[in-house]
Amino acid sequence: MTAFGAEEALVYSDSFDVYTGNANDGLARKICRYLGVRLGDAEVFSFANENIFVKILDNVREKDVFLVQPTCHPVNQSIMELLIMIDAFKRASAGRITAVVPYYSYGRSDKKDQPRVPITARLIADMITVAGADRVLTMDLHQGQIQGFFNIPVDELTAVHLLSNYFRQKALTDIVVVTDLGFAKRARTFAELLDAPLAIIEKRRVGNLDRAELLNVIGDVRGRRAIIVDDEVDTAGTLMEIVRALVREGVEEIYACATHGILSEGSIARIAGSPIRELVLTDSVPLPTEKRIPQITTLSVAPLIGEAIRRIHRGESVGALFSSEASLTQEMILWEDGVEQTLDARTGAILPPEHLTTRHDPDHPADIAGVAPARTFGDR
């Protein structure tokens, strides 16, 4: 009796489920592939009257549930799907519900910078909490203080290591990292990882318009290769202002990267017509086929989120993912034309496919009881 009970407890102790809404099911499937688990079954759709219906098709009683749902386009529908799914899991007696929100919308509304305006970032945090989430896993919030808007635990990941490793393997010389004041702290880490100087762009927003006025470039950029770093690219208006300023300052080559590629209407045309050689984004927000231009490269954050999910479930440190000892920040798997390649960012060498020791694939399940080699997927 004791032996049977112990065995049953051991099996349950490493049991968790991953579900997704409609906002970015592709990312959820990649996360499941990394973890070697099946994506949970759920119905999530809208009736003719635009009311959202959710039905969980699996038994989740007392399970550790991770719900992957960035609040991206269509933003308000994605938010409602997230809230309704959380409520459905709560009423289905899930043991713990973690809202995995790779992109947190309304992040810019994080303070009262004008009379009689809301703090919508706080409102969204309250809604997620009241809906029944037990914790939140997110990535590169617009401002770090948004974590404090929640009364539940928040783990904030960053794509800085992933993006810097990508540029490291390009072996660019004489580079300078360029960012604005709002992203300066994380950009400093980016610059340190590339052993490059940091230049700051001083800007201010013009009213409530989706554009910024460039005031000054602080730092030596003339004659260098510039890598612009930010948390998101929305209309690309600010990005173009920075590009024009760098061109005026005599920058030779311009690259850009950001965690979230919102890419609102008109942004693709601006990027395509700019001197930016390459814009590197992650798949925290899905990139539609019509927005895939040669200048844009997409790296996947699925293994980073997947490893964080594994560690949260086991009660292990998430912050250790970004320590110097963590192999996740040292290696990437690049998916180029469907061919897996391993990149050792420590040497910049691309290793052959036979170097792979573990496949995170539904047909080759990972050993869920052991921590699989931490790597990062990417796709062009």
Secondary structure as the mmCIF struct_conf table of DSSP 4:
data_model
#
loop_
_struct_conf.conf_type_id
_struct_conf.id
_struct_conf.beg_label_comp_id
_struct_conf.beg_label_asym_id
_struct_conf.beg_label_seq_id
_struct_conf.end_label_comp_id
_struct_conf.end_label_asym_id
_struct_conf.end_label_seq_id
HELX_RH_AL_P HELX_RH_AL_P1 THR A 2 SER A 13
TURN_TY1_P TURN_TY1_P1 ASP A 14 ASP A 14
STRN STRN1 PHE A 16 THR A 20
BEND BEND1 ASN A 22 ALA A 23
HELX_RH_AL_P HELX_RH_AL_P2 ASP A 25 LEU A 35
TURN_TY1_P TURN_TY1_P2 GLY A 36 GLY A 36
HELX_LH_PP_P HELX_LH_PP_P1 ARG A 38 ARG A 38
STRN STRN2 LEU A 39 LEU A 39
HELX_LH_PP_P HELX_LH_PP_P2 GLY A 40 ASP A 41
STRN STRN3 ALA A 42 SER A 46
TURN_TY1_P TURN_TY1_P3 ALA A 48 ASN A 49
BEND BEND2 GLU A 50 GLU A 50
STRN STRN4 ILE A 52 ILE A 56
BEND BEND3 ASP A 58 ASP A 58
STRN STRN5 ARG A 61 ARG A 61
TURN_TY1_P TURN_TY1_P4 GLU A 62 GLU A 62
STRN STRN6 ASP A 64 VAL A 68
BEND BEND4 HIS A 73 PRO A 74
HELX_RH_AL_P HELX_RH_AL_P3 VAL A 75 ARG A 91
TURN_TY1_P TURN_TY1_P5 ALA A 92 SER A 93
STRN STRN7 ALA A 94 ALA A 94
BEND BEND5 GLY A 95 GLY A 95
STRN STRN8 ARG A 96 VAL A 101
BEND BEND6 PRO A 102 TYR A 103
TURN_TY1_P TURN_TY1_P6 SER A 105 ARG A 108
BEND BEND7 LYS A 111 LYS A 111
BEND BEND8 GLN A 114 GLN A 114
TURN_TY1_P TURN_TY1_P7 PRO A 115 ARG A 116
HELX_RH_AL_P HELX_RH_AL_P4 THR A 120 ALA A 131
TURN_TY1_P TURN_TY1_P8 GLY A 132 GLY A 132
BEND BEND9 ASP A 134 ASP A 134
STRN STRN9 ARG A 135 MET A 139
BEND BEND10 ASP A 140 ASP A 140
BEND BEND11 HIS A 142 GLN A 143
HELX_RH_3T_P HELX_RH_3T_P1 GLY A 144 PHE A 149
BEND BEND12 ASN A 151 ILE A 152
STRN STRN10 VAL A 154 LEU A 157
BEND BEND13 ALA A 159 ALA A 159
HELX_RH_AL_P HELX_RH_AL_P5 VAL A 160 GLN A 169
TURN_TY1_P TURN_TY1_P9 LYS A 170 ALA A 171
BEND BEND14 ASP A 174 ASP A 174
STRN STRN11 ILE A 175 ASP A 180
HELX_RH_3T_P HELX_RH_3T_P2 LEU A 181 PHE A 183
HELX_RH_AL_P HELX_RH_AL_P6 ALA A 184 LEU A 194
TURN_TY1_P TURN_TY1_P10 ASP A 195 ASP A 195
STRN STRN12 LEU A 198 ARG A 205
TURN_TY1_P TURN_TY1_P11 GLY A 207 ASN A 208
BEND BEND15 LEU A 209 ASP A 210
STRN STRN13 ALA A 212 ILE A 218
BEND BEND16 GLY A 219 GLY A 219
TURN_TY1_P TURN_TY1_P12 ARG A 222 GLY A 223
BEND BEND17 ARG A 224 ARG A 224
STRN STRN14 ARG A 225 VAL A 233
BEND BEND18 ASP A 234 ALA A 236
HELX_RH_AL_P HELX_RH_AL_P7 GLY A 237 ARG A 248
TURN_TY1_P TURN_TY1_P13 GLU A 249 GLY A 250
BEND BEND19 GLU A 252 GLU A 252
STRN STRN15 GLU A 253 GLY A 261
TURN_TY1_P TURN_TY1_P14 GLU A 265 GLY A 266
HELX_RH_AL_P HELX_RH_AL_P8 SER A 267 ALA A 272
TURN_TY1_P TURN_TY1_P15 GLY A 273 GLY A 273
BEND BEND20 SER A 274 PRO A 275
STRN STRN16 ILE A 276 THR A 282
TURN_TY1_P TURN_TY1_P16 ASP A 283 SER A 284
BEND BEND21 VAL A 285 VAL A 285
HELX_RH_3T_P HELX_RH_3T_P3 THR A 289 LYS A 291
TURN_TY1_P TURN_TY1_P17 PRO A 294 GLN A 295
STRN STRN17 ILE A 296 LEU A 299
HELX_RH_AL_P HELX_RH_AL_P9 ALA A 302 ARG A 314
TURN_TY1_P TURN_TY1_P18 GLY A 315 GLY A 315
BEND BEND22 VAL A 318 VAL A 318
HELX_RH_3T_P HELX_RH_3T_P4 GLY A 319 PHE A 322
BEND BEND23 SER A 323 SER A 323
TURN_TY1_P TURN_TY1_P19 SER A 324 GLU A 325
HELX_RH_3T_P HELX_RH_3T_P5 SER A 327 THR A 329
TURN_TY1_P TURN_TY1_P20 GLN A 330 GLN A 330
STRN STRN18 GLU A 331 GLU A 336
TURN_TY1_P TURN_TY1_P21 ASP A 337 GLY A 338
STRN STRN19 VAL A 339 ASP A 344
TURN_TY1_P TURN_TY1_P22 ALA A 345 GLY A 348
STRN STRN20 ALA A 349 LEU A 351
HELX_LH_PP_P HELX_LH_PP_P3 PRO A 352 PRO A 352
HELX_RH_3T_P HELX_RH_3T_P6 PRO A 353 HIS A 355
STRN STRN21 ASP A 361 ASP A 361
TURN_TY1_P TURN_TY1_P23 PRO A 362 ASP A 363
STRN STRN22 HIS A 364 HIS A 364
TURN_TY1_P TURN_TY1_P24 ILE A 368 ALA A 369
BEND BEND24 GLY A 370 GLY A 370
HELX_LH_PP_P HELX_LH_PP_P4 ALA A 372 ALA A 374
STRN STRN23 PHE A 377 ASP A 379
#
